Amino acid sequence: MIKTSSSQHEILYYDPEIERTLRRIRKEKQKIQVDLEFNLEKLFEEEKGMVKNLATQIGQVHNQGVQYQQKTDTHLQNIDTQIGQICTSLSNLESQLSGKLPSQPHPKPKE
């Protein structure tokens, strides 16, 4: 029985071609693992960047929504003020015109 240089297990015979193939497979496996780790790190960094961009965009949309709401609130307050002014003006007009509306009959002068 012979031991291979890359294995501690005894085998029946030593085949140099098998030994070369095993070494090549181990090197390829190690290269694939390194490539995989690099690609995973690269993907992780890309995803981290995408998450940061998404968070920034969400923040911008939120800020725009807050600004829009503030503008809407301001416009509604202005409309409320204008309606109040119109009501006051109408009330003043009614007070000034009370008793002078054409729908009220005027006494005919006596002849």
Backbone as CSV, one residue per row, in Angstrom:
resi,resn,N_x,N_y,N_z,CA_x,CA_y,CA_z,C_x,C_y,C_z
1,MET,0.830,-1.166,0.000,0.000,0.000,0.000,0.881,1.238,0.000
2,ILE,0.400,2.260,-0.736,1.175,3.483,-0.899,0.323,4.657,-0.463
3,LYS,0.944,5.660,0.142,0.241,6.894,0.500,0.547,7.943,-0.549
4,THR,-0.477,8.702,-0.917,-0.234,9.808,-1.846,0.335,10.983,-1.061
5,SER,0.940,11.913,-1.768,1.523,13.067,-1.090,0.456,14.045,-0.614
6,SER,-0.744,14.003,-1.180,-1.805,14.932,-0.798,-2.827,14.293,0.132
7,SER,-2.630,13.073,0.482,-3.620,12.385,1.307,-2.922,11.580,2.390
8,GLN,-3.587,11.431,3.489,-3.070,10.607,4.581,-3.669,9.203,4.535
9,HIS,-4.601,8.991,3.630,-5.252,7.696,3.522,-4.428,6.762,2.644
10,GLU,-4.419,5.565,3.023,-3.689,4.579,2.224,-4.535,4.179,1.034
11,ILE,-3.890,4.010,-0.087,-4.579,3.518,-1.277,-3.776,2.352,-1.847
12,LEU,-4.336,1.664,-2.768,-3.684,0.483,-3.316,-2.503,0.833,-4.213
13,TYR,-2.620,1.946,-4.943,-1.516,2.315,-5.825,-1.490,3.822,-5.956
14,TYR,-0.404,4.351,-6.388,-0.201,5.795,-6.557,-0.310,6.127,-8.034
15,ASP,-1.231,7.069,-8.355,-1.386,7.486,-9.747,-1.065,8.973,-9.818
16,PRO,0.006,9.357,-10.459,0.381,10.778,-10.545,-0.679,11.634,-11.246
17,GLU,-1.365,11.075,-12.174,-2.411,11.832,-12.891,-3.547,12.182,-11.935
18,ILE,-3.933,11.260,-11.103,-4.971,11.525,-10.104,-4.484,12.598,-9.138
19,GLU,-3.241,12.516,-8.756,-2.672,13.511,-7.840,-2.702,14.904,-8.462
20,ARG,-2.320,15.040,-9.702,-2.368,16.340,-10.404,-3.811,16.845,-10.517
21,THR,-4.713,15.962,-10.812,-6.122,16.334,-10.932,-6.668,16.828,-9.593
22,LEU,-6.303,16.136,-8.528,-6.745,16.561,-7.204,-6.207,17.952,-6.863
23,ARG,-4.939,18.180,-7.134,-4.355,19.502,-6.872,-5.058,20.587,-7.682
24,ARG,-5.284,20.289,-8.968,-5.959,21.264,-9.836,-7.371,21.557,-9.334
25,ILE,-8.098,20.531,-8.921,-9.466,20.703,-8.409,-9.449,21.532,-7.131
26,ARG,-8.474,21.254,-6.247,-8.381,22.036,-5.001,-8.065,23.497,-5.283
27,LYS,-7.175,23.754,-6.230,-6.853,25.147,-6.596,-8.073,25.838,-7.192
28,GLU,-8.788,25.144,-8.054,-9.990,25.719,-8.664,-11.049,26.002,-7.596
29,LYS,-11.178,25.063,-6.668,-12.139,25.252,-5.578,-11.779,26.486,-4.766
30,GLN,-10.504,26.628,-4.440,-10.068,27.793,-3.672,-10.303,29.080,-4.463
31,LYS,-10.010,29.065,-5.762,-10.231,30.246,-6.604,-11.718,30.590,-6.663
32,ILE,-12.556,29.582,-6.787,-14.008,29.814,-6.833,-14.481,30.407,-5.509
33,GLN,-13.969,29.909,-4.396,-14.354,30.450,-3.096,-13.946,31.905,-2.962
34,VAL,-12.733,32.231,-3.401,-12.256,33.622,-3.340,-13.123,34.502,-4.232
35,ASP,-13.402,34.027,-5.463,-14.248,34.794,-6.379,-15.643,34.989,-5.794
36,LEU,-16.163,33.941,-5.200,-17.501,34.021,-4.611,-17.530,35.036,-3.473
37,GLU,-16.531,34.986,-2.611,-16.462,35.955,-1.508,-16.360,37.379,-2.040
38,PHE,-15.522,37.581,-3.065,-15.377,38.912,-3.652,-16.699,39.385,-4.247
39,ASN,-17.355,38.501,-4.993,-18.628,38.871,-5.625,-19.703,39.155,-4.583
40,LEU,-19.713,38.376,-3.498,-20.691,38.626,-2.443,-20.439,39.978,-1.782
41,GLU,-19.169,40.298,-1.541,-18.840,41.597,-0.957,-19.244,42.726,-1.897
42,LYS,-18.969,42.529,-3.176,-19.329,43.534,-4.180,-20.854,43.724,-4.221
43,LEU,-21.589,42.620,-4.227,-23.054,42.707,-4.233,-23.569,43.380,-2.969
44,PHE,-22.957,43.040,-1.839,-23.360,43.641,-0.573,-23.153,45.151,-0.611
45,GLU,-22.016,45.596,-1.130,-21.742,47.035,-1.229,-22.732,47.708,-2.173
46,GLU,-23.044,47.060,-3.292,-24.017,47.621,-4.241,-25.391,47.730,-3.587
47,GLU,-25.797,46.676,-2.875,-27.101,46.705,-2.211,-27.119,47.760,-1.115
48,LYS,-26.006,47.899,-0.405,-25.924,48.915,0.637,-26.091,50.302,0.009
49,GLY,-25.464,50.531,-1.137,-25.622,51.802,-1.842,-27.056,52.016,-2.299
50,MET,-27.682,50.954,-2.791,-29.068,51.071,-3.244,-29.987,51.379,-2.075
51,VAL,-29.746,50.759,-0.926,-30.569,51.022,0.262,-30.390,52.472,0.708
52,LYS,-29.151,52.970,0.672,-28.913,54.372,1.036,-29.642,55.306,0.080
53,ASN,-29.569,55.017,-1.224,-30.276,55.846,-2.209,-31.778,55.795,-1.980
54,LEU,-32.282,54.608,-1.709,-33.716,54.466,-1.465,-34.129,55.241,-0.216
55,ALA,-33.327,55.159,0.827,-33.634,55.900,2.053,-33.624,57.404,1.793
56,THR,-32.673,57.854,0.983,-32.612,59.282,0.632,-33.862,59.685,-0.144
57,GLN,-34.257,58.874,-1.109,-35.444,59.181,-1.909,-36.702,59.176,-1.041
58,ILE,-36.802,58.232,-0.132,-37.963,58.190,0.763,-37.997,59.449,1.619
59,GLY,-36.834,59.870,2.115,-36.758,61.100,2.900,-37.189,62.308,2.096
60,GLN,-36.762,62.368,0.828,-37.149,63.492,-0.037,-38.653,63.500,-0.284
61,VAL,-39.212,62.330,-0.559,-40.657,62.244,-0.795,-41.416,62.646,0.470
62,HIS,-40.928,62.208,1.615,-41.569,62.586,2.880,-41.522,64.101,3.065
63,ASN,-40.359,64.697,2.831,-40.226,66.148,2.986,-41.144,66.897,2.021
64,GLN,-41.243,66.390,0.787,-42.138,67.023,-0.186,-43.589,66.916,0.281
65,GLY,-43.941,65.761,0.844,-45.302,65.592,1.354,-45.598,66.547,2.504
66,VAL,-44.616,66.718,3.389,-44.787,67.650,4.511,-44.940,69.075,3.989
67,GLN,-44.094,69.465,3.027,-44.192,70.817,2.455,-45.539,71.019,1.774
68,TYR,-45.994,70.018,1.024,-47.283,70.116,0.347,-48.406,70.277,1.372
69,GLN,-48.338,69.502,2.451,-49.360,69.595,3.495,-49.346,70.975,4.140
70,GLN,-48.156,71.516,4.392,-48.058,72.846,4.990,-48.645,73.905,4.056
71,LYS,-48.350,73.791,2.754,-48.909,74.745,1.789,-50.428,74.617,1.738
72,THR,-50.913,73.375,1.754,-52.356,73.148,1.728,-53.012,73.754,2.963
73,ASP,-52.404,73.550,4.122,-52.947,74.118,5.362,-52.982,75.649,5.277
74,THR,-51.927,76.231,4.756,-51.870,77.697,4.607,-52.963,78.184,3.664
75,HIS,-53.133,77.492,2.535,-54.176,77.891,1.581,-55.566,77.772,2.208
76,LEU,-55.789,76.703,2.957,-57.093,76.540,3.604,-57.340,77.629,4.646
77,GLN,-56.310,78.009,5.372,-56.465,79.099,6.335,-56.794,80.404,5.614
78,ASN,-56.124,80.646,4.473,-56.419,81.851,3.682,-57.862,81.840,3.182
79,ILE,-58.316,80.679,2.730,-59.696,80.565,2.246,-60.673,80.804,3.393
80,ASP,-60.386,80.244,4.575,-61.241,80.484,5.746,-61.306,81.976,6.070
81,THR,-60.155,82.638,6.013,-60.111,84.084,6.293,-60.944,84.846,5.273
82,GLN,-60.796,84.497,4.005,-61.548,85.186,2.956,-63.052,84.946,3.099
83,ILE,-63.438,83.717,3.447,-64.867,83.441,3.650,-65.385,84.256,4.824
84,GLY,-64.608,84.356,5.892,-65.008,85.177,7.037,-65.169,86.637,6.637
85,GLN,-64.251,87.142,5.794,-64.349,88.531,5.327,-65.590,88.730,4.462
86,ILE,-65.880,87.758,3.617,-67.082,87.848,2.766,-68.332,87.854,3.640
87,CYS,-68.358,86.996,4.651,-69.526,86.955,5.551,-69.697,88.287,6.285
88,THR,-68.583,88.863,6.727,-68.647,90.162,7.416,-69.160,91.232,6.464
89,SER,-68.657,91.237,5.230,-69.114,92.221,4.240,-70.595,92.060,3.957
90,LEU,-71.062,90.828,3.798,-72.483,90.590,3.545,-73.325,91.050,4.729
91,SER,-72.856,90.788,5.918,-73.590,91.216,7.111,-73.674,92.744,7.166
92,ASN,-72.570,93.421,6.842,-72.563,94.893,6.818,-73.512,95.422,5.753
93,LEU,-73.504,94.796,4.592,-74.417,95.222,3.521,-75.869,95.035,3.935
94,GLU,-76.147,93.908,4.560,-77.517,93.666,5.018,-77.943,94.725,6.033
95,SER,-77.016,95.086,6.909,-77.345,96.119,7.909,-77.604,97.460,7.223
96,GLN,-76.801,97.803,6.236,-76.953,99.091,5.540,-78.228,99.123,4.714
97,LEU,-78.591,97.991,4.146,-79.738,97.956,3.237,-81.044,97.553,3.927
98,SER,-80.989,97.282,5.210,-82.221,96.839,5.860,-83.278,97.947,5.747
99,GLY,-84.415,97.557,5.343,-85.494,98.515,5.153,-85.449,99.179,3.797
100,LYS,-84.498,98.929,2.982,-84.397,99.579,1.679,-84.427,98.566,0.535
101,LEU,-84.792,97.351,0.820,-84.807,96.336,-0.230,-86.022,96.534,-1.124
102,PRO,-85.903,96.344,-2.422,-87.014,96.551,-3.355,-88.184,95.607,-3.110
103,SER,-87.954,94.515,-2.464,-89.064,93.600,-2.235,-90.018,94.106,-1.182
104,GLN,-89.621,95.102,-0.407,-90.537,95.674,0.584,-91.405,96.715,-0.088
105,PRO,-92.697,96.690,0.192,-93.588,97.671,-0.439,-93.347,99.073,0.127
106,HIS,-93.369,100.024,-0.771,-93.249,101.432,-0.354,-94.649,102.020,-0.305
107,PRO,-94.907,102.754,0.742,-96.253,103.378,0.808,-96.390,104.409,-0.337
108,LYS,-97.539,104.362,-0.968,-97.798,105.306,-2.044,-98.120,106.653,-1.417
109,PRO,-97.610,107.653,-2.033,-97.947,108.995,-1.497,-99.449,109.241,-1.644
110,LYS,-100.004,109.891,-0.666,-101.443,110.162,-0.690,-101.691,111.354,-1.589
111,GLU,-102.674,111.244,-2.291,-103.024,112.331,-3.206,-104.008,113.258,-2.608
